[in-house]
């Protein structure tokens, strides 16, 4: 069993729904109608980068560069799917 923090589990669950980039993952982590300044589950633009780097090093997500606009998009790897099971 792979140990995950609450933030990491939330990110993997959101990526399981659809591959995405960091700022969009942060927006999707907030309940509808929540103001931008409210930090739901402490997932924000600074913490997302750290968490994505950790998840990538562990082989749970894969980085894919997308053009126009140039952004880092993340997808789940097979290990990432297993971590959620």
C-alpha positions as CSV (number, residue, x, y, z in Angstrom):
1,X,0.0,0.0,0.0
2,X,1.3,3.4,-0.9
3,X,1.1,6.1,1.8
4,X,-0.4,9.4,0.7
5,X,-1.0,12.7,2.5
6,X,-4.4,14.3,2.3
7,X,-3.2,16.8,-0.3
8,X,-1.6,14.0,-2.4
9,X,-4.8,11.9,-2.3
10,X,-6.9,14.9,-3.3
11,X,-4.6,15.7,-6.3
12,X,-4.6,12.1,-7.5
13,X,-8.4,11.9,-7.2
14,X,-8.7,15.1,-9.3
15,X,-6.2,13.8,-11.9
16,X,-8.1,10.5,-12.1
17,X,-11.1,12.6,-13.3
18,X,-9.0,14.3,-16.0
19,X,-5.4,15.2,-16.7
20,X,-4.8,18.9,-15.8
21,X,-2.3,21.6,-15.0
22,X,-1.5,23.0,-11.5
23,X,-3.7,26.2,-11.3
24,X,-6.7,24.3,-12.7
25,X,-6.2,21.5,-10.1
26,X,-6.2,24.2,-7.3
27,X,-9.5,25.7,-8.7
28,X,-11.1,22.3,-8.9
29,X,-10.2,21.4,-5.4
30,X,-12.3,24.2,-4.0
31,X,-16.1,23.7,-3.4
32,X,-18.3,25.7,-5.8
33,X,-18.9,29.2,-4.7
34,X,-15.8,29.3,-2.4
35,X,-13.9,32.7,-2.7
36,X,-10.4,32.4,-4.2
37,X,-8.7,33.6,-1.0
38,X,-10.2,30.6,1.0
39,X,-7.7,27.8,1.2
40,X,-9.7,24.7,1.1
41,X,-7.7,21.7,2.4
42,X,-4.6,24.0,2.2
43,X,-4.1,23.3,-1.5
44,X,-2.9,26.5,-3.2
45,X,-0.6,27.6,-6.0
46,X,2.6,27.3,-3.9
47,X,1.8,23.9,-2.4
48,X,0.6,22.3,-5.7
49,X,4.1,22.6,-7.3
50,X,5.8,20.9,-4.3
51,X,3.2,18.2,-4.2
52,X,3.3,17.6,-8.0
53,X,7.1,17.3,-7.8
54,X,6.9,14.7,-5.0
55,X,4.2,12.7,-6.8
56,X,6.3,12.8,-10.0
57,X,9.4,11.5,-8.2
58,X,7.4,8.7,-6.7
59,X,6.2,7.7,-10.2
60,X,2.5,8.4,-9.4
61,X,2.1,11.2,-12.0
62,X,3.6,12.0,-15.3
63,X,4.5,15.5,-16.6
64,X,3.4,16.3,-20.2
65,X,4.1,19.7,-21.7
66,X,1.2,21.3,-23.6
67,X,1.7,24.2,-26.0
68,X,-0.5,27.2,-26.5
69,X,-0.4,28.2,-23.7
70,X,2.8,26.4,-22.6
71,X,1.8,24.6,-19.4
72,X,2.8,21.5,-17.5
73,X,-0.1,19.0,-17.6
74,X,-0.1,16.1,-15.3
75,X,-1.6,12.6,-15.8
76,X,-1.8,9.6,-13.5
77,X,0.5,6.7,-14.1
78,X,-0.5,3.1,-13.6
79,X,1.1,3.3,-10.1
80,X,-1.0,6.4,-9.4
81,X,-4.1,4.5,-10.2
82,X,-3.0,1.7,-7.9
83,X,-2.3,4.2,-5.1
84,X,-5.9,5.2,-5.1
85,X,-7.3,1.7,-5.1
